[in-house]
Amino acid sequence: MIVKMSRYDFVLMATQSEDFVARLRELGLVDITTTGWEPREQDRQLVVDIDHYAKAIDKLKDFAESESMQKGAEAYATGEEAFEAYTLTQQRKATLKSELARLEKMSEDLLPWGEFTVESREKLLEQGVVLRYFVASKGVFDEESAAWSDTYTLAEINRDATSVYFVVITAPDEDVVIDAQELKMPAMDYRAAEADAVRTREEIESLNGEFARCAVSLELIEAELERLSRQLQNVKIKGTAQEAADGSLVVLEGWAEEDKSKEVDALLEEYDGVVYLKSQPTPEDDTPVKLQNNRFARLFELIGGMYALPKYGTLDLTPFFAPFYMLFFAICLNDAGYGAILFSLGVALYLKGGQAMRQPSMLTMICGGATTLFGLYTGSLFGLSIPDMLGYESIAESPFLDFQNDFFSLALALGVVQILFGMFLNICFKARYFGITTVFAQLGWFIVLLSACVAGGLPMLNPDWVIPFFTLSSPAFYAALGVGAVLMLFLSDIKRNPLVNFAGGLWDTYNNITGLLSDVLSYIRLFAIGLSGGVLAQVFNSLALGLTGLDAGIGEFGVGTIFQILGATAILLV
């Protein structure tokens, strides 16, 4: 559910604002509104510093868990000093990595020219002998090299699958006209470039010691980030506070949880010189939202948070969609083996991931466990049929659900149940906050749909589920339809003319029927995805056995059989 909040408007002396906000923050209860804040030029650097600190902390946490982390490193004296050292080391590492990439590329380019010394080439140049470096395609060189040799002195240096590298020996300032690409004279041979690359790699590795010092100073850096964040919050508060009485007074707006607002009230009563007004939030207020759910529903706040938190004053749907999400996840995956893997991964994440991963790990375990149970119910284990393994002639004779033949109608029934449940929640919420008279039309639709589902839908799912006194031909059914029709056609707005209500009700009937039909049919996707998941598992099983020749069984066991099993295992793991 959404935690109820209380709104506070504070009026205090401008000279008291910093101390007042600091004391409120110590309570950890009040959210000071900072909407509409535009940073000044001097504030922008503070925002940039906070961003850089946060990124540095993430990088150092990853480094601390890597193999490059060195034990016994000495921490810095302050978080600011550690951050500056990290920044300089990171810049140095980026420069070295860029240089290493250049050297590796140079070594690759120089490799075809083999080993030589610059000194011997310089001696040839002093004697009037110039080496010009060329590359040509293998076909062109083999075809033209004889003709080129009649004019120039050529020496083939190297060749690969497509190209030939060669030099032309000329006199100074002599022109060379051949159908080949001339390359820049190498400044060194590949051995020198590789040696420089090795030294650069070693220098990069040596920076790990500096990173280790920064990593063991993480708590100091985090403390400095917290200080900067508080400083930014104060800047925001000052920037959004309204000044009054020629700047001698400051007006602030804040929020506190209703259940804990008494602690804030007690502080305010003790604080001299502060005038405050306490009120309930209005729909026009931008009230902060905090969710408070039980342990089960709290896990699914992670899913709801991916979209948007509910607006204050509306209904928190997290506890209501959580069971449906868990069930639909299990239906879509529809395999006990895959569910067990997910559950195991969730357990591993819970044990190794730390406090930050508790919520996603528990969510993974719940969804994986639900998938395992549903997969067992449908008799699917890694694409294999559990009824077949247990010796049943067909799944119809077993206690398992025949997903392919029976779940189509069940998927539609689940859709109807969820839609009716959503309508019921909407009716209860609107009736509670806006009065029962505002939901007569929705209540009428709910009665009509629920009656049709009970009288006609249940017998379609199972003939034994017929309610004798409430069938499609019973007076009770028609009475319920009549009550629902009156509510939705004539009482949608009790303040309007009945004829206007009737016309609007007819139009709503058309929209609701078409909308409900498309909504219910959309739940066919549950059946389709669940079916495709099971079929996909079977296809991979067939690939694993068919491509490795194990589909015919294992005859005489030998070395080849081991490779067959390893190949099949690799495909199944994928």
HUQUIDA-V179700 format. One record per residue. N is the residue number from 0. SS is DSSP state (helix for helix, strand for strand, loop for the rest). NEAR is the number of other ideal C-beta (glycine too) atoms within 8 Angstrom. Layout:
N:SS:NEAR ; N:SS:NEAR
This chain:
0:loop:7 ; 1:strand:13 ; 2:loop:10 ; 3:loop:7 ; 4:strand:13 ; 5:strand:14 ; 6:strand:13 ; 7:strand:14 ; 8:strand:10 ; 9:strand:13 ; 10:strand:10 ; 11:strand:13 ; 12:strand:9 ; 13:helix:10 ; 14:helix:4 ; 15:helix:10 ; 16:helix:14 ; 17:helix:7 ; 18:helix:7 ; 19:helix:12 ; 20:helix:12 ; 21:helix:8 ; 22:helix:10 ; 23:helix:13 ; 24:helix:10 ; 25:helix:6 ; 26:helix:10 ; 27:loop:4 ; 28:loop:10 ; 29:loop:11 ; 30:strand:7 ; 31:strand:11 ; 32:loop:10 ; 33:loop:10 ; 34:loop:6 ; 35:loop:5 ; 36:loop:8 ; 37:loop:5 ; 38:loop:10 ; 39:loop:7 ; 40:helix:5 ; 41:helix:6 ; 42:helix:11 ; 43:helix:9 ; 44:helix:7 ; 45:helix:13 ; 46:helix:10 ; 47:helix:8 ; 48:helix:9 ; 49:helix:12 ; 50:helix:8 ; 51:helix:10 ; 52:helix:13 ; 53:helix:9 ; 54:helix:8 ; 55:helix:14 ; 56:helix:12 ; 57:helix:8 ; 58:helix:9 ; 59:helix:14 ; 60:helix:10 ; 61:helix:8 ; 62:helix:12 ; 63:helix:10 ; 64:loop:6 ; 65:loop:7 ; 66:loop:3 ; 67:loop:7 ; 68:loop:11 ; 69:loop:8 ; 70:loop:4 ; 71:loop:4 ; 72:loop:10 ; 73:loop:5 ; 74:loop:9 ; 75:loop:11 ; 76:loop:4 ; 77:loop:8 ; 78:helix:13 ; 79:helix:7 ; 80:helix:9 ; 81:helix:15 ; 82:helix:14 ; 83:helix:8 ; 84:helix:12 ; 85:helix:13 ; 86:helix:10 ; 87:helix:8 ; 88:helix:12 ; 89:helix:10 ; 90:helix:8 ; 91:helix:9 ; 92:helix:10 ; 93:helix:8 ; 94:helix:8 ; 95:helix:12 ; 96:helix:9 ; 97:helix:8 ; 98:helix:9 ; 99:helix:12 ; 100:helix:8 ; 101:helix:8 ; 102:helix:13 ; 103:helix:9 ; 104:helix:8 ; 105:helix:9 ; 106:helix:12 ; 107:helix:7 ; 108:helix:7 ; 109:helix:12 ; 110:helix:8 ; 111:helix:11 ; 112:helix:12 ; 113:loop:9 ; 114:loop:5 ; 115:loop:9 ; 116:loop:6 ; 117:helix:8 ; 118:helix:6 ; 119:helix:8 ; 120:helix:10 ; 121:helix:8 ; 122:helix:8 ; 123:helix:10 ; 124:helix:9 ; 125:helix:6 ; 126:loop:6 ; 127:loop:7 ; 128:loop:8 ; 129:strand:11 ; 130:strand:10 ; 131:strand:11 ; 132:strand:12 ; 133:strand:14 ; 134:strand:11 ; 135:strand:14 ; 136:strand:8 ; 137:helix:11 ; 138:helix:6 ; 139:helix:10 ; 140:helix:14 ; 141:helix:8 ; 142:helix:6 ; 143:helix:11 ; 144:helix:11 ; 145:helix:6 ; 146:helix:7 ; 147:helix:11 ; 148:helix:9 ; 149:helix:5 ; 150:helix:5 ; 151:loop:10 ; 152:strand:7 ; 153:strand:11 ; 154:strand:7 ; 155:strand:10 ; 156:strand:9 ; 157:strand:9 ; 158:strand:8 ; 159:loop:6 ; 160:loop:3 ; 161:loop:5 ; 162:strand:10 ; 163:strand:12 ; 164:strand:12 ; 165:strand:14 ; 166:strand:10 ; 167:strand:13 ; 168:strand:11 ; 169:strand:10 ; 170:loop:7 ; 171:loop:6 ; 172:loop:3 ; 173:loop:7 ; 174:loop:3 ; 175:loop:10 ; 176:loop:3 ; 177:loop:10 ; 178:loop:5 ; 179:loop:10 ; 180:strand:6 ; 181:strand:7 ; 182:strand:7 ; 183:loop:4 ; 184:loop:7 ; 185:loop:9 ; 186:loop:4 ; 187:loop:8 ; 188:loop:12 ; 189:helix:12 ; 190:helix:7 ; 191:helix:8 ; 192:helix:13 ; 193:helix:10 ; 194:helix:8 ; 195:helix:9 ; 196:helix:12 ; 197:helix:8 ; 198:helix:8 ; 199:helix:12 ; 200:helix:9 ; 201:helix:8 ; 202:helix:9 ; 203:helix:11 ; 204:helix:7 ; 205:helix:7 ; 206:loop:12 ; 207:helix:10 ; 208:helix:9 ; 209:helix:9 ; 210:helix:13 ; 211:helix:12 ; 212:helix:14 ; 213:helix:17 ; 214:helix:13 ; 215:loop:10 ; 216:loop:12 ; 217:helix:12 ; 218:helix:6 ; 219:helix:12 ; 220:helix:17 ; 221:helix:10 ; 222:helix:9 ; 223:helix:13 ; 224:helix:13 ; 225:helix:8 ; 226:helix:8 ; 227:helix:12 ; 228:helix:9 ; 229:helix:9 ; 230:helix:9 ; 231:helix:12 ; 232:helix:11 ; 233:helix:10 ; 234:helix:11 ; 235:helix:10 ; 236:helix:13 ; 237:helix:8 ; 238:helix:12 ; 239:helix:10 ; 240:loop:10 ; 241:strand:5 ; 242:strand:9 ; 243:strand:9 ; 244:loop:6 ; 245:loop:3 ; 246:loop:7 ; 247:loop:7 ; 248:strand:11 ; 249:strand:13 ; 250:strand:11 ; 251:strand:13 ; 252:strand:10 ; 253:strand:12 ; 254:strand:13 ; 255:strand:13 ; 256:strand:11 ; 257:helix:9 ; 258:helix:6 ; 259:helix:9 ; 260:helix:12 ; 261:helix:6 ; 262:helix:9 ; 263:helix:15 ; 264:helix:9 ; 265:helix:8 ; 266:helix:11 ; 267:helix:10 ; 268:helix:6 ; 269:helix:6 ; 270:loop:9 ; 271:loop:4 ; 272:loop:6 ; 273:strand:11 ; 274:strand:6 ; 275:strand:9 ; 276:strand:6 ; 277:strand:8 ; 278:strand:7 ; 279:strand:5 ; 280:loop:11 ; 281:loop:5 ; 282:loop:4 ; 283:loop:3 ; 284:loop:8 ; 285:loop:5 ; 286:loop:10 ; 287:loop:8 ; 288:loop:9 ; 289:loop:8 ; 290:strand:12 ; 291:loop:6 ; 292:loop:11 ; 293:loop:6 ; 294:helix:5 ; 295:helix:10 ; 296:helix:11 ; 297:helix:11 ; 298:helix:12 ; 299:loop:13 ; 300:helix:12 ; 301:helix:10 ; 302:helix:9 ; 303:helix:12 ; 304:helix:7 ; 305:loop:5 ; 306:loop:4 ; 307:loop:3 ; 308:loop:7 ; 309:loop:11 ; 310:loop:6 ; 311:loop:11 ; 312:loop:8 ; 313:loop:8 ; 314:loop:7 ; 315:loop:10 ; 316:loop:9 ; 317:helix:13 ; 318:helix:11 ; 319:helix:9 ; 320:helix:11 ; 321:helix:12 ; 322:helix:7 ; 323:helix:9 ; 324:helix:11 ; 325:helix:11 ; 326:helix:11 ; 327:helix:9 ; 328:helix:11 ; 329:helix:15 ; 330:helix:13 ; 331:helix:10 ; 332:helix:13 ; 333:loop:15 ; 334:loop:15 ; 335:helix:14 ; 336:helix:12 ; 337:helix:13 ; 338:helix:18 ; 339:helix:10 ; 340:helix:9 ; 341:helix:14 ; 342:helix:14 ; 343:helix:9 ; 344:helix:10 ; 345:helix:15 ; 346:helix:10 ; 347:helix:8 ; 348:helix:12 ; 349:helix:12 ; 350:helix:6 ; 351:helix:6 ; 352:loop:10 ; 353:loop:6 ; 354:helix:4 ; 355:helix:5 ; 356:helix:10 ; 357:helix:10 ; 358:helix:10 ; 359:helix:10 ; 360:helix:13 ; 361:helix:11 ; 362:helix:13 ; 363:helix:13 ; 364:helix:13 ; 365:helix:12 ; 366:helix:13 ; 367:helix:16 ; 368:helix:10 ; 369:helix:13 ; 370:helix:18 ; 371:helix:12 ; 372:helix:11 ; 373:helix:14 ; 374:helix:17 ; 375:helix:10 ; 376:helix:8 ; 377:helix:12 ; 378:loop:12 ; 379:strand:16 ; 380:strand:12 ; 381:loop:10 ; 382:loop:13 ; 383:strand:9 ; 384:strand:8 ; 385:helix:12 ; 386:helix:12 ; 387:helix:8 ; 388:helix:8 ; 389:loop:7 ; 390:loop:4 ; 391:loop:9 ; 392:loop:3 ; 393:loop:7 ; 394:helix:10 ; 395:helix:5 ; 396:helix:7 ; 397:loop:10 ; 398:loop:2 ; 399:loop:10 ; 400:loop:8 ; 401:loop:9 ; 402:helix:12 ; 403:helix:6 ; 404:helix:6 ; 405:helix:9 ; 406:helix:15 ; 407:helix:9 ; 408:helix:9 ; 409:helix:10 ; 410:helix:13 ; 411:helix:12 ; 412:helix:10 ; 413:helix:11 ; 414:helix:14 ; 415:helix:12 ; 416:helix:8 ; 417:helix:10 ; 418:helix:11 ; 419:helix:12 ; 420:helix:9 ; 421:helix:8 ; 422:helix:12 ; 423:helix:9 ; 424:helix:11 ; 425:helix:10 ; 426:helix:12 ; 427:helix:8 ; 428:helix:10 ; 429:helix:11 ; 430:helix:11 ; 431:helix:6 ; 432:helix:6 ; 433:helix:7 ; 434:loop:5 ; 435:helix:6 ; 436:helix:7 ; 437:helix:8 ; 438:helix:12 ; 439:helix:13 ; 440:helix:12 ; 441:helix:12 ; 442:helix:11 ; 443:helix:16 ; 444:helix:12 ; 445:helix:13 ; 446:helix:13 ; 447:helix:13 ; 448:helix:12 ; 449:helix:9 ; 450:helix:13 ; 451:helix:9 ; 452:helix:11 ; 453:helix:10 ; 454:helix:14 ; 455:helix:9 ; 456:helix:11 ; 457:helix:12 ; 458:helix:11 ; 459:helix:6 ; 460:helix:9 ; 461:loop:6 ; 462:helix:5 ; 463:helix:4 ; 464:helix:8 ; 465:loop:8 ; 466:loop:9 ; 467:loop:5 ; 468:loop:6 ; 469:loop:10 ; 470:loop:11 ; 471:loop:6 ; 472:loop:4 ; 473:loop:10 ; 474:helix:5 ; 475:helix:8 ; 476:helix:13 ; 477:helix:8 ; 478:helix:8 ; 479:helix:11 ; 480:helix:11 ; 481:helix:8 ; 482:helix:10 ; 483:helix:15 ; 484:helix:10 ; 485:helix:10 ; 486:helix:13 ; 487:helix:16 ; 488:helix:13 ; 489:helix:9 ; 490:loop:13 ; 491:loop:12 ; 492:loop:7 ; 493:loop:6 ; 494:loop:3 ; 495:loop:9 ; 496:loop:5 ; 497:helix:7 ; 498:helix:6 ; 499:helix:8 ; 500:helix:14 ; 501:helix:10 ; 502:helix:8 ; 503:helix:11 ; 504:helix:13 ; 505:helix:9 ; 506:helix:8 ; 507:helix:11 ; 508:helix:10 ; 509:helix:8 ; 510:helix:8 ; 511:helix:9 ; 512:helix:8 ; 513:helix:8 ; 514:helix:8 ; 515:helix:10 ; 516:helix:8 ; 517:helix:8 ; 518:helix:10 ; 519:helix:11 ; 520:helix:9 ; 521:loop:8 ; 522:loop:13 ; 523:helix:10 ; 524:helix:7 ; 525:helix:13 ; 526:helix:12 ; 527:helix:8 ; 528:helix:10 ; 529:helix:14 ; 530:helix:12 ; 531:helix:8 ; 532:helix:13 ; 533:helix:14 ; 534:helix:8 ; 535:helix:9 ; 536:helix:14 ; 537:helix:9 ; 538:helix:9 ; 539:helix:12 ; 540:helix:12 ; 541:helix:9 ; 542:helix:9 ; 543:helix:14 ; 544:helix:10 ; 545:helix:8 ; 546:helix:9 ; 547:loop:11 ; 548:loop:7 ; 549:helix:11 ; 550:helix:7 ; 551:helix:5 ; 552:loop:5 ; 553:loop:6 ; 554:loop:5 ; 555:loop:4 ; 556:loop:5 ; 557:loop:6 ; 558:helix:5 ; 559:helix:6 ; 560:helix:10 ; 561:helix:8 ; 562:helix:8 ; 563:helix:12 ; 564:helix:10 ; 565:helix:8 ; 566:helix:11 ; 567:helix:13 ; 568:helix:9 ; 569:helix:8 ; 570:helix:12 ; 571:helix:10 ; 572:helix:5 ; 573:loop:5
